[in-house]
Amino acid sequence: MSRRQKEIPLSQRKLPSVVSEKARAPLAVVLGSPAEVAHCLSFLKGIDATCYQMDLHQAERLKEELTERQIAATVTTKADVWDLPNDFQTVLYLPARGGERELKIDAIEQTYHILRPHGTLLVWSPVEREPFFPAQLKKIYGRYHAPLMNGQSVLWSQREGDRPRRRHEIVFQARLADGPSHRFVSRPGVFSYGRFDNGARALVETMVVHPGDRVLDLGCGCGANGIFAAQFAGDKGHIAFLDSNLRALALAEMNARANGVLSFETVASSRVEGLREGSFDVVLANPPYYANSAIARLFIERGRALLKPRGRFYLVTKRVEEIGEVMTQTFEYVEAAMHRGYTILSNTETMA
Ligand SMILES: C[S@@+](CC[C@H](N)C(=O)[O-])C[C@H]1O[C@@H](n2cnc3c(N)ncnc32)[C@H](O)[C@@H]1O
């Protein structure tokens, strides 16, 4: 098979026969892009299916895709796969090409716990002969089957017996200057796994937060930025953590509590909704680089709407030109400060 053929996305390939033969209701489809999930279900019409997504944005796109193709399936968004009922006869897991290795291990582990006894896990990977999955399936399920599929990579295993739940997580510590050290729990699928991101550090070392401030940690990940902000906002301050990724929000809540943040809320939204406009003194954002600058634009425009009249907006980026333009379209005054190789764009004078 040529290299070109190998790169055909799952959403353009015929569903392998082993998947249609083994898929029995109730079926859970775990992760996968909206196009891939809808594509698979178009071959399994009428099957009772639940699609798991971790992120609200992906879930919304998947619902649209399913509606467009007139496919009836439930789409559910939760922090963990094992938050679904443990009553599925089949799980079809669609790992992302080049996706995070730890998230794949975590997904394989968690699928075990939502299968009925003797239920089947099917893994349809876009990467042919990926050595990674056989080893993981063997470790978690005991056995795996890899039918010869003429260039397709499908593996399957059966749940036999019980195994204790093993949560994949890394705890990291971080501090600002001589301040107290904070401990953060991070999990696969949430930025940034296992470490305090350098861009985030540049952001929180630049922000100015006063006692009593209401701070929005926009796209909070595991909540580190808001938790550092709470250090300055103090007992009278308030932190709102917002993210579209439900695992991120679960972590932010847990980390805020463990680090002694007294007054906080978590908001699940992919459109930066659910908070009162004009009610924040500070908004902090470290937007992702995917989706061009669409998410940065959303964060900037909605962030501005949520700020009090003299509120301070801080965004860290390496894509200064593109995002700087959105900032100048949105705020009257914009300043750029370089710190640790990043640029912090703000509507106020920065200290860095
Ligand atoms: C680069 S990470 C930053 C995480 C953390 N604040 C930090 O600085 O380490 C960007 C975050 O934005 C979130 N995000 C992406 N698109 C979003 C959207 N449409 N609405 C809300 N959050 C979103 C992602 O889930 C991710 O947690």
The ligand as an SDF file (V2000), in Angstrom:
LIG
                    3D

 27 29  0  0  0  0  0  0  0  0999 V2000
   -3.7480   26.5660   25.3930 C   0  0  0  0  0  0  0  0  0  0  0  0
   -4.9630   25.9030   26.4770 S   0  0  0  0  0  0  0  0  0  0  0  0
   -4.6630   26.9190   27.9240 C   0  0  0  0  0  0  0  0  0  0  0  0
   -4.9400   26.1990   29.2120 C   0  0  0  0  0  0  0  0  0  0  0  0
   -4.5290   26.9710   30.4550 C   0  0  0  0  0  0  0  0  0  0  0  0
   -5.2970   28.1930   30.5970 N   0  0  0  0  0  0  0  0  0  0  0  0
   -3.0590   27.3250   30.4010 C   0  0  0  0  0  0  0  0  0  0  0  0
   -2.7450   28.4920   30.2150 O   0  0  0  0  0  0  0  0  0  0  0  0
   -2.2350   26.4140   30.5470 O   0  0  0  0  0  0  0  0  0  0  0  0
   -6.4730   26.5540   25.8060 C   0  0  0  0  0  0  0  0  0  0  0  0
   -7.7210   26.1340   26.5240 C   0  0  0  0  0  0  0  0  0  0  0  0
   -8.8400   26.7130   25.8510 O   0  0  0  0  0  0  0  0  0  0  0  0
   -9.8870   25.7740   25.8390 C   0  0  0  0  0  0  0  0  0  0  0  0
  -10.7930   26.0730   24.7220 N   0  0  0  0  0  0  0  0  0  0  0  0
  -10.5970   25.8600   23.3990 C   0  0  0  0  0  0  0  0  0  0  0  0
  -11.6650   26.2650   22.7010 N   0  0  0  0  0  0  0  0  0  0  0  0
  -12.5550   26.7490   23.5750 C   0  0  0  0  0  0  0  0  0  0  0  0
  -13.8560   27.3210   23.4530 C   0  0  0  0  0  0  0  0  0  0  0  0
  -14.4330   27.4640   22.2720 N   0  0  0  0  0  0  0  0  0  0  0  0
  -14.4770   27.7190   24.5690 N   0  0  0  0  0  0  0  0  0  0  0  0
  -13.9020   27.5610   25.7770 C   0  0  0  0  0  0  0  0  0  0  0  0
  -12.6700   27.0320   25.9540 N   0  0  0  0  0  0  0  0  0  0  0  0
  -12.0120   26.6290   24.8770 C   0  0  0  0  0  0  0  0  0  0  0  0
   -9.1850   24.4250   25.6880 C   0  0  0  0  0  0  0  0  0  0  0  0
  -10.0130   23.3610   26.1010 O   0  0  0  0  0  0  0  0  0  0  0  0
   -7.9550   24.6260   26.5710 C   0  0  0  0  0  0  0  0  0  0  0  0
   -8.1880   24.2150   27.8870 O   0  0  0  0  0  0  0  0  0  0  0  0
  1  2  1  0
  2  3  1  0
  2 10  1  0
  3  4  1  0
  4  5  1  0
  5  6  1  0
  5  7  1  0
  7  8  2  0
  7  9  1  0
 10 11  1  0
 11 12  1  0
 11 26  1  0
 12 13  1  0
 13 14  1  0
 13 24  1  0
 14 15  1  0
 14 23  1  0
 15 16  2  0
 16 17  1  0
 17 18  1  0
 17 23  2  0
 18 19  1  0
 18 20  2  0
 20 21  1  0
 21 22  2  0
 22 23  1  0
 24 25  1  0
 24 26  1  0
 26 27  1  0
M  CHG  2   2   1   9  -1
M  END
$$$$
